[in-house]
Amino acid sequence: LITRTAVMGKQIRGQRKGRGSVFKSHSKHRKGAVQHRALDFAERHGYIKGVVREIIHDPGRGAPIARVVFRNPYKYKLDKMNFIAAEGVYTGQFIFAGAKAQLKIGNVLPLSAMPEGTIICNVEEKQGDRGKLARASGNYASIVAHNLDEGTTRIRLPSGAKKICKSSCRAMVGIVGGGGRLDKPMLKAGRAHHKYKAKRNCWPKVRGVAMNPVEHPHGGGNHQHIGKASTSKRDAPPGAKVGLIAARRTGRITGGSDK
């Protein structure tokens, strides 16, 4: 015998987002995966030359994309790749990818082939994953130190965090193009509408305190106030996990930056 208990309230917006439906990403006009070449013999032991055919916009992405054409090393055909365009890359430029490529903006090299202090972008987290870190417009990572004994490299991410990766992971030299995108103010709601129309349904965002109690834990009351702690624990159940989740501290951030 199955007994069902009456559940009060309704699913909040955060729970509905997990189902997809109207919250799916708007990927219809996107230009395809943006990543390095698949790691092959040519890149591991030498280099391979490609040419930038065009630099294009990818809807929903701040960074420009460079269409790079390589000759396939095994078959008579061309491989067309979408690379993240580093600042300074231009059409007609030759892009060299591989362990023996030159240290030049736009080229793709393993971390072991770059000196400490090099500014890089589209960094692989694991060897052969084709680029996962520092990919947003204007972002970059930098090489902090090499550990030759363990074959690892310590890099500084755009957030300021330090990360240790295998020295065989690849990265593009330079910073991602399209920087300064946030310097220009949005000014009107129509621009935000078109910005997020290309991304996904996440705007405009109604505040929890502006809702009714049935729709959000912060809803209700004669004045718009939370009425309880704005933090919630890491293992809070869905529907109660709102506000500042597993916050170490709250309040204003004061003092200098840690960078």
C-alpha positions in Angstrom: 0.0 0.0 0.0 1.5 3.4 -1.1 0.5 6.4 0.9 1.1 9.8 -0.6 1.6 12.8 1.7 0.2 16.1 0.6 3.1 18.4 -0.5 2.5 22.1 0.1 3.7 24.8 -2.2 4.8 24.4 -5.8 8.0 23.8 -7.7 10.1 26.9 -7.6 11.9 28.3 -10.7 15.2 26.7 -9.8 13.6 23.2 -9.8 11.9 23.8 -13.1 15.2 24.7 -14.7 16.5 21.2 -14.2 13.9 19.8 -16.5 15.0 21.7 -19.6 11.8 22.5 -21.6 11.7 26.3 -22.0 15.1 26.7 -20.2 17.1 24.8 -22.8 20.0 26.7 -24.4 19.2 28.5 -27.8 21.8 26.7 -30.0 20.0 26.9 -33.4 22.3 29.5 -35.0 25.5 28.6 -33.2 28.6 27.7 -35.3 29.6 24.4 -33.8 32.0 23.2 -31.1 35.0 25.6 -30.5 38.1 23.5 -29.6 41.6 22.6 -30.5 42.5 19.9 -33.1 42.2 16.3 -31.9 45.6 15.4 -30.5 47.6 13.4 -33.1 51.1 12.4 -34.0 51.8 15.7 -35.8 51.0 17.8 -32.8 52.8 15.5 -30.3 56.1 15.4 -32.2 56.3 18.3 -34.5 53.7 20.9 -35.7 51.0 21.3 -38.3 50.2 24.5 -40.2 46.7 26.0 -40.7 45.4 29.2 -42.2 42.7 31.5 -40.7 40.0 31.8 -43.4 37.6 34.1 -41.5 36.8 35.5 -38.1 33.1 35.2 -37.3 30.6 35.9 -34.5 29.0 33.0 -32.6 25.5 33.9 -31.3 25.5 33.7 -27.5 29.2 33.9 -27.2 31.2 37.1 -26.4 34.5 35.8 -28.0 35.0 35.8 -31.7 35.7 32.5 -33.6 38.5 31.9 -36.1 37.7 29.4 -38.8 41.1 27.7 -39.3 41.7 25.2 -42.2 44.3 22.5 -41.9 45.3 19.9 -44.4 44.4 16.4 -43.1 47.7 14.5 -42.5 46.3 11.1 -43.5 43.7 11.8 -46.2 43.3 14.1 -49.2 41.0 16.6 -47.6 40.8 19.8 -45.5 40.0 19.9 -41.8 38.0 23.0 -40.9 38.3 23.9 -37.2 36.6 26.5 -35.1 39.3 28.1 -32.8 38.7 30.8 -30.2 40.3 33.9 -31.8 43.0 35.4 -29.7 43.4 39.1 -29.7 45.5 40.1 -32.8 44.6 37.0 -34.9 43.7 38.1 -38.5 42.4 36.5 -41.7 45.1 34.9 -43.8 47.3 34.3 -40.7 49.1 31.0 -40.5 48.4 29.1 -37.3 50.9 26.5 -36.1 49.8 23.8 -33.7 52.2 21.4 -32.1 55.1 20.8 -29.7 57.6 22.5 -32.0 55.5 25.5 -33.0 56.8 29.0 -32.4 55.7 31.0 -29.3 53.6 33.4 -31.3 50.0 34.8 -30.7 47.4 32.4 -32.0 49.7 29.3 -32.1 48.8 26.2 -30.0 51.5 24.6 -27.9 51.8 22.3 -25.0 52.4 24.0 -21.7 55.8 22.4 -21.4 57.0 24.3 -24.5 56.1 27.8 -23.0 58.2 29.7 -20.5 56.9 30.9 -17.2 54.9 34.1 -17.4 53.4 33.3 -20.8 49.8 34.6 -21.3 47.6 31.8 -22.6 43.9 31.0 -23.3 41.7 28.0 -24.2 43.8 25.8 -21.9 43.3 22.0 -21.7 42.4 20.7 -18.3 43.4 17.2 -19.2 45.6 16.2 -22.1 43.6 15.8 -25.3 40.3 17.4 -24.0 40.7 20.2 -26.6 40.4 23.2 -24.4 38.3 23.9 -21.3 39.8 26.9 -19.3 40.0 30.7 -20.0 37.7 30.8 -23.0 35.5 33.8 -22.3 36.1 37.1 -24.1 39.0 39.1 -22.8 40.1 36.3 -20.4 43.5 34.7 -20.1 45.5 32.4 -17.9 49.2 32.7 -17.2 51.9 30.1 -16.5 53.2 30.4 -13.0 55.8 27.6 -12.7 56.9 24.3 -14.3 57.6 21.2 -12.2 59.9 19.2 -14.4 60.2 16.2 -12.0 56.5 15.6 -12.0 55.7 16.8 -15.5 53.2 19.3 -14.2 52.6 23.1 -14.7 51.0 25.5 -12.3 48.8 28.1 -14.0 46.8 31.1 -12.8 43.2 31.1 -14.0 41.1 34.2 -14.7 39.4 33.9 -11.3 42.8 34.3 -9.6 42.8 30.6 -8.6 45.9 28.5 -9.2 45.6 25.1 -10.8 48.1 22.3 -11.5 47.8 20.7 -15.0 49.9 18.2 -16.9 52.6 19.9 -18.9 51.4 18.0 -22.0 48.1 20.0 -21.9 47.8 22.4 -24.8 46.9 26.1 -24.9 46.7 29.0 -27.3 49.2 31.8 -26.9 47.5 35.2 -26.2 44.4 36.5 -24.6 40.9 35.8 -25.9 39.5 38.5 -28.3 36.4 40.6 -27.6 37.7 42.0 -24.4 36.1 45.1 -22.8 32.6 43.8 -23.7 31.2 44.7 -20.3 32.6 48.2 -20.3 29.7 49.5 -22.3 26.5 49.8 -20.2 23.4 47.9 -21.4 21.3 51.2 -21.0 18.0 49.7 -21.9 16.0 46.5 -21.4 15.7 45.8 -25.1 19.4 45.2 -25.4 19.4 42.8 -22.5 16.4 41.1 -24.1 18.3 40.5 -27.4 21.5 39.5 -25.5 19.8 36.7 -23.6 17.5 35.7 -26.5 20.6 34.3 -28.1 21.7 32.6 -24.9 18.8 31.0 -23.0 15.7 31.9 -21.0 17.3 33.4 -17.9 16.2 37.1 -18.2 14.3 39.0 -16.7 14.8 37.4 -13.3 12.0 38.0 -10.7 13.4 38.3 -7.2 12.3 35.8 -4.6 11.1 38.4 -2.2 8.7 39.8 -4.9 6.9 36.4 -5.1 4.1 34.8 -3.1 5.0 32.3 -0.3 3.8 29.4 -2.6 6.4 30.3 -5.2 9.5 30.9 -3.2 10.9 30.5 0.3 11.5 34.3 0.4 8.0 35.2 -0.8 5.2 36.8 1.2 5.0 39.3 4.0 3.6 42.8 4.3 7.0 44.2 3.2 9.5 42.7 0.8 11.9 41.1 3.2 13.4 37.6 3.4 12.3 37.0 7.0 14.9 34.3 7.6 18.6 33.8 7.0 19.6 34.4 3.4 22.0 31.5 3.5 21.1 27.8 2.9 23.1 24.7 3.6 24.8 22.6 0.9 22.5 19.6 1.4 19.2 21.7 1.5 16.5 19.9 -0.4 15.4 21.2 -3.8 12.9 24.0 -3.3 14.6 25.2 -0.1 18.1 25.6 -1.7 17.8 29.4 -2.4 19.8 32.5 -1.6 23.4 32.3 -0.6 24.2 28.5 -0.9 26.8 27.2 1.6 28.2 30.7 2.1 31.4 30.9 4.0 30.7 34.6 4.8 28.1 37.2 3.9 28.0 40.9 3.7 30.0 43.4 1.7 33.5 42.6 0.5 35.9 45.1 2.0 39.6 45.6 1.8 42.0 45.0 -1.1 41.9 42.3 -3.6 43.9 39.1 -3.1 45.3 38.9 -6.6 
